[in-house]
Amino acid sequence: MAGLVPAIHVLQTSRMAGGYVYILTNRPNDILYVGVTYDLLKRLVYFEQFDDIRDAIQREHNIKHWPRAWNFQKIVAMNPDWNDLYDEITK
């Protein structure tokens, strides 16, 4: 692939471990923190799973640029009572 920096070429063709995009909160309708991780054992109100961590990182980037109301809508659609989802992911 002419013109590509070797490190970039390796990143584009190698497969990386999976990951999650998550939204954490301290309580309903309050502070939101959006991030990406391979480990979801935290105070969790929303998550999406990806097979490739790079896809999760891209999704995190997109979500961080959404209006706050969109994030609330996403959480309420998946988790209307704002329950901690720890038990759901550790089953």
N, C-alpha and C positions, 0 to 999 in steps of 0.2 A: 504494500500500500504506500505508494510514493507520496512524500510530503508529510507523512504523519510522524510525529515524535514517537519513538519506540515505546515509551511508558504509556502514552495515550492509546496506542495500538493494543498493547497488552490489556489495558483496562476495558477496551471495547470488545475484546474477544474472549477474555477469561470469565468464568462464572464465579460469582461471589456467593457467600452464605445468605440466607434469607433474612428478613427483618420485618419490623412493624412500624407504622406511623401511629402515634398515640396522642391523646389529649388528656392531660391531668388537670385536676381542679382541687381547690381547698374546700369548697362547698358549692352547692347548686347556684347557678347564675352569678358566679363571682369570677375570680381570676382563672384564666385558661392558660395552659402551657402546652404548646405543640412541639413534638420532638420525634426522633427516630431512634430505634434501639433494636437489639436482638433479644432483649430480656424485658418482659412486661410485668415483673413483680413489683408494682408500685401502686399508688392511689390512682386508679384508672377509671375513666368514664367513657372512653371511646377508643377503638383501635381498628386498624385495617392490617391485614397480613399480606406480605409479598414474598414471592419465591427468590427474588434478587434484591439485595440491600440497596442497590443503586436505584431501583424503582421506588423503594420506600423513601429514600432521600429526596427524589424528585417530587413525590407526593407531599412530603413534609414542606418543601419549598413552596409548592402551590398553596397548601392550606394556610401557611403563615401569611400569605398575601390576600387571603379572603377577608371580607368584612367580618367583624366579631359576630354579628347576627347569623351569618352563614354557618359558623362553627357551632353556635348554639342549636341551630336547626339540625345539623348533622348528628349532634349528641342526642337530642330529644328523639330523633327518628330511630336511633339504635337503642337508646337507654333513657326512656321518658322519665323515670324516677331518679335519675342521676345516681344509680347504685354503683358501689365499688365493684368493678368487674373482675377482681382478683380471683374469686372462687370460680368464675366461668372459665378462665384461662388455665387454671391449675387442676381441672378435672381429669 
